């Protein structure tokens, strides 16, 4: 199975999050700041190597909490 992030809101989320194509693990690439963006919506797609390939997707919501800076 290979994983990818197809749709992100806001669009600059591609610079903040990365996904391991083999394991599906989502990691931060940059710091999160509540004052900049308080909520991210990610769509993660999974596709197998079958013939024909089957796929599925899920929505991941990341809420950034404001903690004393």
Predicted model as a PDB file, atoms N, CA, C, CB and O in Angstrom, pLDDT in the B-factor column:
MODEL        1                                                                  
ATOM      1  N   UNK A   1       0.852  -1.181   0.000  1.00 94.00           N  
ATOM      2  CA  UNK A   1       0.000   0.000   0.000  1.00 94.00           C  
ATOM      3  C   UNK A   1       0.887   1.229   0.000  1.00 94.00           C  
ATOM      4  CB  UNK A   1      -0.963   0.006   1.221  1.00 94.00           C  
ATOM      5  O   UNK A   1       1.882   1.281   0.723  1.00 94.00           O  
ATOM      6  N   UNK A   2       0.531   2.225  -0.810  1.00 96.00           N  
ATOM      7  CA  UNK A   2       1.253   3.499  -0.789  1.00 96.00           C  
ATOM      8  C   UNK A   2       0.280   4.598  -0.369  1.00 96.00           C  
ATOM      9  CB  UNK A   2       1.891   3.818  -2.190  1.00 96.00           C  
ATOM     10  O   UNK A   2      -0.893   4.594  -0.745  1.00 96.00           O  
ATOM     11  N   UNK A   3       0.799   5.535   0.418  1.00 96.00           N  
ATOM     12  CA  UNK A   3      -0.007   6.611   0.993  1.00 96.00           C  
ATOM     13  C   UNK A   3       0.410   7.950   0.406  1.00 96.00           C  
ATOM     14  CB  UNK A   3       0.128   6.634   2.528  1.00 96.00           C  
ATOM     15  O   UNK A   3       1.569   8.152   0.044  1.00 96.00           O  
ATOM     16  N   UNK A   4      -0.554   8.863   0.316  1.00 94.00           N  
ATOM     17  CA  UNK A   4      -0.265  10.218  -0.144  1.00 94.00           C  
ATOM     18  C   UNK A   4      -1.277  11.173   0.471  1.00 94.00           C  
ATOM     19  CB  UNK A   4      -0.294  10.304  -1.698  1.00 94.00           C  
ATOM     20  O   UNK A   4      -2.364  10.765   0.879  1.00 94.00           O  
ATOM     21  N   UNK A   5      -0.908  12.451   0.533  1.00 89.00           N  
ATOM     22  CA  UNK A   5      -1.833  13.496   0.971  1.00 89.00           C  
ATOM     23  C   UNK A   5      -2.239  14.259  -0.271  1.00 89.00           C  
ATOM     24  CB  UNK A   5      -1.189  14.450   2.056  1.00 89.00           C  
ATOM     25  O   UNK A   5      -1.409  14.919  -0.896  1.00 89.00           O  
ATOM     26  N   UNK A   6      -3.496  14.176  -0.632  1.00 80.00           N  
ATOM     27  CA  UNK A   6      -3.961  14.778  -1.869  1.00 80.00           C  
ATOM     28  C   UNK A   6      -4.484  16.190  -1.686  1.00 80.00           C  
ATOM     29  CB  UNK A   6      -5.024  13.930  -2.472  1.00 80.00           C  
ATOM     30  O   UNK A   6      -4.123  17.083  -2.452  1.00 80.00           O  
ATOM     31  N   UNK A   7      -5.321  16.409  -0.693  1.00 75.00           N  
ATOM     32  CA  UNK A   7      -5.914  17.730  -0.504  1.00 75.00           C  
ATOM     33  C   UNK A   7      -5.577  18.227   0.891  1.00 75.00           C  
ATOM     34  CB  UNK A   7      -7.452  17.692  -0.721  1.00 75.00           C  
ATOM     35  O   UNK A   7      -5.697  17.500   1.878  1.00 75.00           O  
ATOM     36  N   UNK A   8      -5.161  19.461   0.948  1.00 78.00           N  
ATOM     37  CA  UNK A   8      -4.843  20.076   2.222  1.00 78.00           C  
ATOM     38  C   UNK A   8      -5.541  21.420   2.329  1.00 78.00           C  
ATOM     39  CB  UNK A   8      -3.326  20.237   2.387  1.00 78.00           C  
ATOM     40  O   UNK A   8      -5.650  22.156   1.349  1.00 78.00           O  
ATOM     41  N   UNK A   9      -6.008  21.731   3.519  1.00 83.00           N  
ATOM     42  CA  UNK A   9      -6.557  23.055   3.780  1.00 83.00           C  
ATOM     43  C   UNK A   9      -5.917  23.556   5.052  1.00 83.00           C  
ATOM     44  CB  UNK A   9      -8.120  23.032   3.894  1.00 83.00           C  
ATOM     45  O   UNK A   9      -5.994  22.856   6.062  1.00 83.00           O  
ATOM     46  N   UNK A  10      -5.311  24.679   5.077  1.00 80.00           N  
ATOM     47  CA  UNK A  10      -5.046  25.562   3.941  1.00 80.00           C  
ATOM     48  C   UNK A  10      -3.964  24.982   3.025  1.00 80.00           C  
ATOM     49  CB  UNK A  10      -4.624  26.951   4.438  1.00 80.00           C  
ATOM     50  O   UNK A  10      -3.275  24.032   3.397  1.00 80.00           O  
ATOM     51  N   UNK A  11      -3.820  25.546   1.847  1.00 71.00           N  
ATOM     52  CA  UNK A  11      -2.895  25.020   0.836  1.00 71.00           C  
ATOM     53  C   UNK A  11      -1.453  24.984   1.315  1.00 71.00           C  
ATOM     54  CB  UNK A  11      -2.981  25.849  -0.420  1.00 71.00           C  
ATOM     55  O   UNK A  11      -0.700  24.101   0.904  1.00 71.00           O  
ATOM     56  N   UNK A  12      -1.042  25.916   2.171  1.00 66.00           N  
ATOM     57  CA  UNK A  12       0.349  25.907   2.632  1.00 66.00           C  
ATOM     58  C   UNK A  12       0.624  24.769   3.607  1.00 66.00           C  
ATOM     59  CB  UNK A  12       0.691  27.233   3.287  1.00 66.00           C  
ATOM     60  O   UNK A  12       1.737  24.652   4.119  1.00 66.00           O  
ATOM     61  N   UNK A  13      -0.373  23.932   3.871  1.00 63.00           N  
ATOM     62  CA  UNK A  13      -0.177  22.766   4.725  1.00 63.00           C  
ATOM     63  C   UNK A  13       0.837  21.777   4.168  1.00 63.00           C  
ATOM     64  CB  UNK A  13      -1.484  22.070   4.936  1.00 63.00           C  
ATOM     65  O   UNK A  13       1.402  20.979   4.915  1.00 63.00           O  
ATOM     66  N   UNK A  14       1.070  21.825   2.853  1.00 66.00           N  
ATOM     67  CA  UNK A  14       2.055  20.928   2.240  1.00 66.00           C  
ATOM     68  C   UNK A  14       3.457  21.200   2.777  1.00 66.00           C  
ATOM     69  CB  UNK A  14       2.041  21.080   0.712  1.00 66.00           C  
ATOM     70  O   UNK A  14       4.301  20.305   2.807  1.00 66.00           O  
ATOM     71  N   UNK A  15       3.700  22.437   3.200  1.00 80.00           N  
ATOM     72  CA  UNK A  15       5.002  22.785   3.747  1.00 80.00           C  
ATOM     73  C   UNK A  15       5.108  22.409   5.219  1.00 80.00           C  
ATOM     74  CB  UNK A  15       5.267  24.270   3.569  1.00 80.00           C  
ATOM     75  O   UNK A  15       6.212  22.344   5.761  1.00 80.00           O  
ATOM     76  N   UNK A  16       3.976  22.159   5.875  1.00 87.00           N  
ATOM     77  CA  UNK A  16       3.955  21.869   7.302  1.00 87.00           C  
ATOM     78  C   UNK A  16       3.963  20.365   7.566  1.00 87.00           C  
ATOM     79  CB  UNK A  16       2.731  22.507   7.950  1.00 87.00           C  
ATOM     80  O   UNK A  16       4.624  19.909   8.499  1.00 87.00           O  
ATOM     81  N   UNK A  17       3.245  19.594   6.764  1.00 90.00           N  
ATOM     82  CA  UNK A  17       3.103  18.157   6.991  1.00 90.00           C  
ATOM     83  C   UNK A  17       3.727  17.359   5.865  1.00 90.00           C  
ATOM     84  CB  UNK A  17       1.636  17.783   7.142  1.00 90.00           C  
ATOM     85  O   UNK A  17       3.727  17.780   4.708  1.00 90.00           O  
ATOM     86  N   UNK A  18       4.255  16.208   6.221  1.00 91.00           N  
ATOM     87  CA  UNK A  18       4.766  15.262   5.244  1.00 91.00           C  
ATOM     88  C   UNK A  18       4.238  13.878   5.587  1.00 91.00           C  
ATOM     89  CB  UNK A  18       6.319  15.274   5.208  1.00 91.00           C  
ATOM     90  O   UNK A  18       3.876  13.621   6.735  1.00 91.00           O  
ATOM     91  N   UNK A  19       4.190  12.993   4.613  1.00 93.00           N  
ATOM     92  CA  UNK A  19       3.693  11.637   4.847  1.00 93.00           C  
ATOM     93  C   UNK A  19       4.694  10.634   4.301  1.00 93.00           C  
ATOM     94  CB  UNK A  19       2.301  11.430   4.195  1.00 93.00           C  
ATOM     95  O   UNK A  19       5.249  10.819   3.218  1.00 93.00           O  
ATOM     96  N   UNK A  20       4.918   9.569   5.064  1.00 95.00           N  
ATOM     97  CA  UNK A  20       5.766   8.474   4.608  1.00 95.00           C  
ATOM     98  C   UNK A  20       4.924   7.629   3.656  1.00 95.00           C  
ATOM     99  CB  UNK A  20       6.321   7.615   5.820  1.00 95.00           C  
ATOM    100  O   UNK A  20       3.896   7.082   4.057  1.00 95.00           O  
ATOM    101  N   UNK A  21       5.346   7.519   2.412  1.00 95.00           N  
ATOM    102  CA  UNK A  21       4.546   6.843   1.390  1.00 95.00           C  
ATOM    103  C   UNK A  21       4.351   5.353   1.682  1.00 95.00           C  
ATOM    104  CB  UNK A  21       5.199   7.012   0.033  1.00 95.00           C  
ATOM    105  O   UNK A  21       3.379   4.758   1.216  1.00 95.00           O  
ATOM    106  N   UNK A  22       5.261   4.745   2.445  1.00 96.00           N  
ATOM    107  CA  UNK A  22       5.143   3.310   2.726  1.00 96.00           C  
ATOM    108  C   UNK A  22       4.357   3.015   3.998  1.00 96.00           C  
ATOM    109  CB  UNK A  22       6.517   2.695   2.835  1.00 96.00           C  
ATOM    110  O   UNK A  22       3.565   2.073   4.020  1.00 96.00           O  
ATOM    111  N   UNK A  23       4.555   3.799   5.060  1.00 95.00           N  
ATOM    112  CA  UNK A  23       3.900   3.501   6.331  1.00 95.00           C  
ATOM    113  C   UNK A  23       2.646   4.334   6.580  1.00 95.00           C  
ATOM    114  CB  UNK A  23       4.865   3.715   7.453  1.00 95.00           C  
ATOM    115  O   UNK A  23       1.801   3.948   7.387  1.00 95.00           O  
ATOM    116  N   UNK A  24       2.514   5.481   5.893  1.00 94.00           N  
ATOM    117  CA  UNK A  24       1.377   6.364   6.115  1.00 94.00           C  
ATOM    118  C   UNK A  24       1.555   7.287   7.309  1.00 94.00           C  
ATOM    119  CB  UNK A  24       0.141   5.554   6.299  1.00 94.00           C  
ATOM    120  O   UNK A  24       0.634   8.020   7.671  1.00 94.00           O  
ATOM    121  N   UNK A  25       2.721   7.257   7.919  1.00 95.00           N  
ATOM    122  CA  UNK A  25       2.972   8.095   9.092  1.00 95.00           C  
ATOM    123  C   UNK A  25       3.062   9.570   8.675  1.00 95.00           C  
ATOM    124  CB  UNK A  25       4.279   7.651   9.812  1.00 95.00           C  
ATOM    125  O   UNK A  25       3.807   9.926   7.762  1.00 95.00           O  
ATOM    126  N   UNK A  26       2.294  10.410   9.357  1.00 94.00           N  
ATOM    127  CA  UNK A  26       2.284  11.844   9.089  1.00 94.00           C  
ATOM    128  C   UNK A  26       3.201  12.519  10.087  1.00 94.00           C  
ATOM    129  CB  UNK A  26       0.844  12.431   9.167  1.00 94.00           C  
ATOM    130  O   UNK A  26       3.106  12.280  11.290  1.00 94.00           O  
ATOM    131  N   UNK A  27       4.090  13.366   9.584  1.00 93.00           N  
ATOM    132  CA  UNK A  27       5.048  14.073  10.438  1.00 93.00           C  
ATOM    133  C   UNK A  27       5.030  15.559  10.137  1.00 93.00           C  
ATOM    134  CB  UNK A  27       6.466  13.511  10.250  1.00 93.00           C  
ATOM    135  O   UNK A  27       4.648  15.997   9.052  1.00 93.00           O  
ATOM    136  N   UNK A  28       5.457  16.319  11.135  1.00 91.00           N  
ATOM    137  CA  UNK A  28       5.606  17.758  10.949  1.00 91.00           C  
ATOM    138  C   UNK A  28       6.912  18.058  10.249  1.00 91.00           C  
ATOM    139  CB  UNK A  28       5.539  18.494  12.292  1.00 91.00           C  
ATOM    140  O   UNK A  28       7.945  17.471  10.570  1.00 91.00           O  
ATOM    141  N   UNK A  29       6.871  18.968   9.295  1.00 89.00           N  
ATOM    142  CA  UNK A  29       8.078  19.456   8.635  1.00 89.00           C  
ATOM    143  C   UNK A  29       8.500  20.799   9.213  1.00 89.00           C  
ATOM    144  CB  UNK A  29       7.854  19.576   7.124  1.00 89.00           C  
ATOM    145  O   UNK A  29       9.685  21.132   9.226  1.00 89.00           O  
ATOM    146  N   UNK A  30       7.520  21.572   9.693  1.00 85.00           N  
ATOM    147  CA  UNK A  30       7.759  22.900  10.256  1.00 85.00           C  
ATOM    148  C   UNK A  30       6.951  23.053  11.533  1.00 85.00           C  
ATOM    149  CB  UNK A  30       7.393  24.014   9.240  1.00 85.00           C  
ATOM    150  O   UNK A  30       6.110  22.212  11.848  1.00 85.00           O  
ATOM    151  N   UNK A  31       7.208  24.123  12.262  1.00 85.00           N  
ATOM    152  CA  UNK A  31       6.490  24.401  13.497  1.00 85.00           C  
ATOM    153  C   UNK A  31       5.054  24.816  13.210  1.00 85.00           C  
ATOM    154  CB  UNK A  31       7.204  25.489  14.295  1.00 85.00           C  
ATOM    155  O   UNK A  31       4.752  25.374  12.155  1.00 85.00           O  
ATOM    156  N   UNK A  32       4.171  24.532  14.170  1.00 85.00           N  
ATOM    157  CA  UNK A  32       2.792  24.984  14.106  1.00 85.00           C  
ATOM    158  C   UNK A  32       2.649  26.222  14.971  1.00 85.00           C  
ATOM    159  CB  UNK A  32       1.812  23.870  14.558  1.00 85.00           C  
ATOM    160  O   UNK A  32       3.290  26.323  16.017  1.00 85.00           O  
ATOM    161  N   UNK A  33       1.818  27.163  14.552  1.00 83.00           N  
ATOM    162  CA  UNK A  33       1.575  28.375  15.319  1.00 83.00           C  
ATOM    163  C   UNK A  33       0.087  28.679  15.288  1.00 83.00           C  
ATOM    164  CB  UNK A  33       2.401  29.568  14.765  1.00 83.00           C  
ATOM    165  O   UNK A  33      -0.487  28.903  14.222  1.00 83.00           O  
ATOM    166  N   UNK A  34      -0.536  28.687  16.464  1.00 84.00           N  
ATOM    167  CA  UNK A  34      -1.970  28.923  16.570  1.00 84.00           C  
ATOM    168  C   UNK A  34      -2.373  30.254  15.956  1.00 84.00           C  
ATOM    169  CB  UNK A  34      -2.399  28.874  18.017  1.00 84.00           C  
ATOM    170  O   UNK A  34      -3.447  30.359  15.364  1.00 84.00           O  
ATOM    171  N   UNK A  35      -1.530  31.271  16.089  1.00 84.00           N  
ATOM    172  CA  UNK A  35      -1.870  32.586  15.547  1.00 84.00           C  
ATOM    173  C   UNK A  35      -1.899  32.594  14.014  1.00 84.00           C  
ATOM    174  CB  UNK A  35      -0.877  33.623  16.047  1.00 84.00           C  
ATOM    175  O   UNK A  35      -2.603  33.407  13.415  1.00 84.00           O  
ATOM    176  N   UNK A  36      -1.152  31.713  13.389  1.00 84.00           N  
ATOM    177  CA  UNK A  36      -1.151  31.629  11.920  1.00 84.00           C  
ATOM    178  C   UNK A  36      -2.316  30.779  11.410  1.00 84.00           C  
ATOM    179  CB  UNK A  36       0.183  31.043  11.420  1.00 84.00           C  
ATOM    180  O   UNK A  36      -3.133  31.249  10.619  1.00 84.00           O  
ATOM    181  N   UNK A  37      -2.386  29.535  11.862  1.00 86.00           N  
ATOM    182  CA  UNK A  37      -3.444  28.611  11.429  1.00 86.00           C  
ATOM    183  C   UNK A  37      -3.855  27.777  12.639  1.00 86.00           C  
ATOM    184  CB  UNK A  37      -2.962  27.687  10.237  1.00 86.00           C  
ATOM    185  O   UNK A  37      -3.009  27.167  13.292  1.00 86.00           O  
ATOM    186  N   UNK A  38      -5.152  27.750  12.937  1.00 87.00           N  
ATOM    187  CA  UNK A  38      -5.638  27.007  14.095  1.00 87.00           C  
ATOM    188  C   UNK A  38      -6.147  25.610  13.727  1.00 87.00           C  
ATOM    189  CB  UNK A  38      -6.741  27.788  14.778  1.00 87.00           C  
ATOM    190  O   UNK A  38      -6.304  24.764  14.608  1.00 87.00           O  
ATOM    191  N   UNK A  39      -6.409  25.356  12.438  1.00 90.00           N  
ATOM    192  CA  UNK A  39      -6.978  24.075  12.036  1.00 90.00           C  
ATOM    193  C   UNK A  39      -6.478  23.684  10.648  1.00 90.00           C  
ATOM    194  CB  UNK A  39      -8.516  24.137  12.055  1.00 90.00           C  
ATOM    195  O   UNK A  39      -6.489  24.488   9.716  1.00 90.00           O  
ATOM    196  N   UNK A  40      -6.044  22.441  10.533  1.00 91.00           N  
ATOM    197  CA  UNK A  40      -5.618  21.883   9.241  1.00 91.00           C  
ATOM    198  C   UNK A  40      -6.523  20.711   8.912  1.00 91.00           C  
ATOM    199  CB  UNK A  40      -4.112  21.438   9.270  1.00 91.00           C  
ATOM    200  O   UNK A  40      -6.881  19.935   9.799  1.00 91.00           O  
ATOM    201  N   UNK A  41      -6.898  20.572   7.644  1.00 91.00           N  
ATOM    202  CA  UNK A  41      -7.654  19.417   7.159  1.00 91.00           C  
ATOM    203  C   UNK A  41      -6.810  18.732   6.091  1.00 91.00           C  
ATOM    204  CB  UNK A  41      -9.066  19.841   6.591  1.00 91.00           C  
ATOM    205  O   UNK A  41      -6.420  19.351   5.101  1.00 91.00           O  
ATOM    206  N   UNK A  42      -6.534  17.459   6.301  1.00 91.00           N  
ATOM    207  CA  UNK A  42      -5.707  16.685   5.382  1.00 91.00           C  
ATOM    208  C   UNK A  42      -6.532  15.524   4.838  1.00 91.00           C  
ATOM    209  CB  UNK A  42      -4.415  16.169   6.087  1.00 91.00           C  
ATOM    210  O   UNK A  42      -7.314  14.922   5.574  1.00 91.00           O  
ATOM    211  N   UNK A  43      -6.369  15.208   3.574  1.00 93.00           N  
ATOM    212  CA  UNK A  43      -6.961  13.996   3.022  1.00 93.00           C  
ATOM    213  C   UNK A  43      -5.834  13.033   2.711  1.00 93.00           C  
ATOM    214  CB  UNK A  43      -7.814  14.298   1.748  1.00 93.00           C  
ATOM    215  O   UNK A  43      -4.939  13.338   1.924  1.00 93.00           O  
ATOM    216  N   UNK A  44      -5.885  11.872   3.334  1.00 94.00           N  
ATOM    217  CA  UNK A  44      -4.871  10.843   3.113  1.00 94.00           C  
ATOM    218  C   UNK A  44      -5.474   9.765   2.231  1.00 94.00           C  
ATOM    219  CB  UNK A  44      -4.358  10.243   4.464  1.00 94.00           C  
ATOM    220  O   UNK A  44      -6.528   9.210   2.541  1.00 94.00           O  
ATOM    221  N   UNK A  45      -4.798   9.474   1.131  1.00 95.00           N  
ATOM    222  CA  UNK A  45      -5.228   8.425   0.203  1.00 95.00           C  
ATOM    223  C   UNK A  45      -4.305   7.225   0.333  1.00 95.00           C  
ATOM    224  CB  UNK A  45      -5.243   8.943  -1.259  1.00 95.00           C  
ATOM    225  O   UNK A  45      -3.097   7.376   0.514  1.00 95.00           O  
ATOM    226  N   UNK A  46      -4.880   6.032   0.241  1.00 96.00           N  
ATOM    227  CA  UNK A  46      -4.117   4.789   0.264  1.00 96.00           C  
ATOM    228  C   UNK A  46      -4.473   3.989  -0.983  1.00 96.00           C  
ATOM    229  CB  UNK A  46      -4.404   3.965   1.565  1.00 96.00           C  
ATOM    230  O   UNK A  46      -5.650   3.823  -1.304  1.00 96.00           O  
ATOM    231  N   UNK A  47      -3.457   3.493  -1.685  1.00 96.00           N  
ATOM    232  CA  UNK A  47      -3.664   2.722  -2.912  1.00 96.00           C  
ATOM    233  C   UNK A  47      -2.837   1.452  -2.837  1.00 96.00           C  
ATOM    234  CB  UNK A  47      -3.286   3.552  -4.175  1.00 96.00           C  
ATOM    235  O   UNK A  47      -1.658   1.490  -2.486  1.00 96.00           O  
ATOM    236  N   UNK A  48      -3.465   0.311  -3.172  1.00 95.00           N  
ATOM    237  CA  UNK A  48      -2.705  -0.941  -3.159  1.00 95.00           C  
ATOM    238  C   UNK A  48      -2.100  -1.204  -4.538  1.00 95.00           C  
ATOM    239  CB  UNK A  48      -3.608  -2.124  -2.730  1.00 95.00           C  
ATOM    240  O   UNK A  48      -2.313  -0.438  -5.478  1.00 95.00           O  
ATOM    241  N   UNK A  49      -1.358  -2.278  -4.640  1.00 92.00           N  
ATOM    242  CA  UNK A  49      -0.652  -2.610  -5.882  1.00 92.00           C  
ATOM    243  C   UNK A  49      -1.369  -3.696  -6.676  1.00 92.00           C  
ATOM    244  CB  UNK A  49       0.768  -3.056  -5.572  1.00 92.00           C  
ATOM    245  O   UNK A  49      -0.763  -4.343  -7.530  1.00 92.00           O  
ATOM    246  N   UNK A  50      -2.658  -3.900  -6.397  1.00 92.00           N  
ATOM    247  CA  UNK A  50      -3.407  -4.955  -7.075  1.00 92.00           C  
ATOM    248  C   UNK A  50      -3.705  -4.615  -8.536  1.00 92.00           C  
ATOM    249  CB  UNK A  50      -4.704  -5.217  -6.338  1.00 92.00           C  
ATOM    250  O   UNK A  50      -3.363  -3.543  -9.036  1.00 92.00           O  
ATOM    251  N   UNK A  51      -4.348  -5.561  -9.189  1.00 93.00           N  
ATOM    252  CA  UNK A  51      -4.729  -5.372 -10.580  1.00 93.00           C  
ATOM    253  C   UNK A  51      -6.219  -5.664 -10.707  1.00 93.00           C  
ATOM    254  CB  UNK A  51      -3.889  -6.287 -11.531  1.00 93.00           C  
ATOM    255  O   UNK A  51      -6.583  -6.839 -10.753  1.00 93.00           O  
ATOM    256  N   UNK A  52      -7.073  -4.704 -10.763  1.00 94.00           N  
ATOM    257  CA  UNK A  52      -6.819  -3.259 -10.769  1.00 94.00           C  
ATOM    258  C   UNK A  52      -6.516  -2.770  -9.345  1.00 94.00           C  
ATOM    259  CB  UNK A  52      -8.040  -2.491 -11.359  1.00 94.00           C  
ATOM    260  O   UNK A  52      -6.938  -3.393  -8.371  1.00 94.00           O  
ATOM    261  N   UNK A  53      -5.787  -1.661  -9.228  1.00 93.00           N  
ATOM    262  CA  UNK A  53      -5.480  -1.130  -7.903  1.00 93.00           C  
ATOM    263  C   UNK A  53      -6.739  -0.580  -7.222  1.00 93.00           C  
ATOM    264  CB  UNK A  53      -4.411  -0.032  -8.005  1.00 93.00           C  
ATOM    265  O   UNK A  53      -7.568   0.081  -7.847  1.00 93.00           O  
ATOM    266  N   UNK A  54      -6.852  -0.871  -5.933  1.00 96.00           N  
ATOM    267  CA  UNK A  54      -7.963  -0.349  -5.145  1.00 96.00           C  
ATOM    268  C   UNK A  54      -7.444   0.774  -4.265  1.00 96.00           C  
ATOM    269  CB  UNK A  54      -8.628  -1.467  -4.289  1.00 96.00           C  
ATOM    270  O   UNK A  54      -6.277   0.781  -3.873  1.00 96.00           O  
ATOM    271  N   UNK A  55      -8.313   1.719  -3.958  1.00 95.00           N  
ATOM    272  CA  UNK A  55      -7.877   2.846  -3.133  1.00 95.00           C  
ATOM    273  C   UNK A  55      -8.961   3.231  -2.143  1.00 95.00           C  
ATOM    274  CB  UNK A  55      -7.508   4.050  -4.010  1.00 95.00           C  
ATOM    275  O   UNK A  55     -10.134   2.894  -2.303  1.00 95.00           O  
ATOM    276  N   UNK A  56      -8.535   3.941  -1.125  1.00 96.00           N  
ATOM    277  CA  UNK A  56      -9.442   4.472  -0.115  1.00 96.00           C  
ATOM    278  C   UNK A  56      -8.850   5.768   0.413  1.00 96.00           C  
ATOM    279  CB  UNK A  56      -9.679   3.445   1.042  1.00 96.00           C  
ATOM    280  O   UNK A  56      -7.694   6.093   0.139  1.00 96.00           O  
ATOM    281  N   UNK A  57      -9.637   6.493   1.160  1.00 94.00           N  
ATOM    282  CA  UNK A  57      -9.130   7.741   1.709  1.00 94.00           C  
ATOM    283  C   UNK A  57      -9.767   8.020   3.065  1.00 94.00           C  
ATOM    284  CB  UNK A  57      -9.395   8.903   0.742  1.00 94.00           C  
ATOM    285  O   UNK A  57     -10.796   7.441   3.411  1.00 94.00           O  
ATOM    286  N   UNK A  58      -9.149   8.906   3.819  1.00 94.00           N  
ATOM    287  CA  UNK A  58      -9.702   9.350   5.092  1.00 94.00           C  
ATOM    288  C   UNK A  58      -9.333  10.807   5.303  1.00 94.00           C  
ATOM    289  CB  UNK A  58      -9.189   8.473   6.265  1.00 94.00           C  
ATOM    290  O   UNK A  58      -8.393  11.322   4.697  1.00 94.00           O  
ATOM    291  N   UNK A  59     -10.080  11.456   6.165  1.00 94.00           N  
ATOM    292  CA  UNK A  59      -9.818  12.852   6.496  1.00 94.00           C  
ATOM    293  C   UNK A  59      -9.142  12.899   7.863  1.00 94.00           C  
ATOM    294  CB  UNK A  59     -11.137  13.699   6.487  1.00 94.00           C  
ATOM    295  O   UNK A  59      -9.581  12.243   8.807  1.00 94.00           O  
ATOM    296  N   UNK A  60      -8.077  13.678   7.957  1.00 93.00           N  
ATOM    297  CA  UNK A  60      -7.370  13.891   9.217  1.00 93.00           C  
ATOM    298  C   UNK A  60      -7.490  15.369   9.552  1.00 93.00           C  
ATOM    299  CB  UNK A  60      -5.860  13.440   9.128  1.00 93.00           C  
ATOM    300  O   UNK A  60      -7.130  16.223   8.742  1.00 93.00           O  
ATOM    301  N   UNK A  61      -7.992  15.674  10.740  1.00 93.00           N  
ATOM    302  CA  UNK A  61      -8.139  17.056  11.192  1.00 93.00           C  
ATOM    303  C   UNK A  61      -7.151  17.290  12.321  1.00 93.00           C  
ATOM    304  CB  UNK A  61      -9.604  17.358  11.654  1.00 93.00           C  
ATOM    305  O   UNK A  61      -7.134  16.556  13.309  1.00 93.00           O  
ATOM    306  N   UNK A  62      -6.320  18.330  12.164  1.00 91.00           N  
ATOM    307  CA  UNK A  62      -5.334  18.693  13.184  1.00 91.00           C  
ATOM    308  C   UNK A  62      -5.745  20.046  13.741  1.00 91.00           C  
ATOM    309  CB  UNK A  62      -3.866  18.732  12.597  1.00 91.00           C  
ATOM    310  O   UNK A  62      -5.756  21.045  13.022  1.00 91.00           O  
ATOM    311  N   UNK A  63      -6.083  20.072  15.023  1.00 91.00           N  
ATOM    312  CA  UNK A  63      -6.456  21.317  15.694  1.00 91.00           C  
ATOM    313  C   UNK A  63      -5.270  21.775  16.528  1.00 91.00           C  
ATOM    314  CB  UNK A  63      -7.734  21.131  16.585  1.00 91.00           C  
ATOM    315  O   UNK A  63      -4.774  21.040  17.381  1.00 91.00           O  
ATOM    316  N   UNK A  64      -4.824  22.989  16.272  1.00 89.00           N  
ATOM    317  CA  UNK A  64      -3.683  23.556  16.984  1.00 89.00           C  
ATOM    318  C   UNK A  64      -4.220  24.319  18.178  1.00 89.00           C  
ATOM    319  CB  UNK A  64      -2.823  24.483  16.059  1.00 89.00           C  
ATOM    320  O   UNK A  64      -5.026  25.237  18.029  1.00 89.00           O  
ATOM    321  N   UNK A  65      -3.770  23.935  19.369  1.00 87.00           N  
ATOM    322  CA  UNK A  65      -4.220  24.595  20.591  1.00 87.00           C  
ATOM    323  C   UNK A  65      -3.263  25.703  20.952  1.00 87.00           C  
ATOM    324  CB  UNK A  65      -4.343  23.594  21.751  1.00 87.00           C  
ATOM    325  O   UNK A  65      -2.056  25.576  20.746  1.00 87.00           O  
ATOM    326  N   UNK A  66      -3.784  26.788  21.486  1.00 80.00           N  
ATOM    327  CA  UNK A  66      -2.972  27.926  21.892  1.00 80.00           C  
ATOM    328  C   UNK A  66      -2.442  27.674  23.298  1.00 80.00           C  
ATOM    329  CB  UNK A  66      -3.791  29.249  21.833  1.00 80.00           C  
ATOM    330  O   UNK A  66      -3.197  27.689  24.270  1.00 80.00           O  
ATOM    331  N   UNK A  67      -1.158  27.445  23.393  1.00 70.00           N  
ATOM    332  CA  UNK A  67      -0.484  27.264  24.664  1.00 70.00           C  
ATOM    333  C   UNK A  67       0.455  28.455  24.828  1.00 70.00           C  
ATOM    334  CB  UNK A  67       0.291  25.885  24.729  1.00 70.00           C  
ATOM    335  O   UNK A  67       0.961  28.984  23.838  1.00 70.00           O  
ATOM    336  N   UNK A  68       0.690  28.877  26.048  1.00 62.00           N  
ATOM    337  CA  UNK A  68       1.572  30.026  26.255  1.00 62.00           C  
ATOM    338  C   UNK A  68       2.858  29.862  25.459  1.00 62.00           C  
ATOM    339  CB  UNK A  68       1.892  30.202  27.748  1.00 62.00           C  
ATOM    340  O   UNK A  68       3.557  28.856  25.580  1.00 62.00           O  
ATOM    341  N   UNK A  69       3.160  30.881  24.632  1.00 55.00           N  
ATOM    342  CA  UNK A  69       4.324  30.815  23.738  1.00 55.00           C  
ATOM    343  C   UNK A  69       5.618  30.868  24.501  1.00 55.00           C  
ATOM    344  CB  UNK A  69       4.287  31.941  22.732  1.00 55.00           C  
ATOM    345  O   UNK A  69       6.692  30.823  23.899  1.00 55.00           O  
TER     346      UNK A  69                                                      
ENDMDL                                                                          
END                                                                             
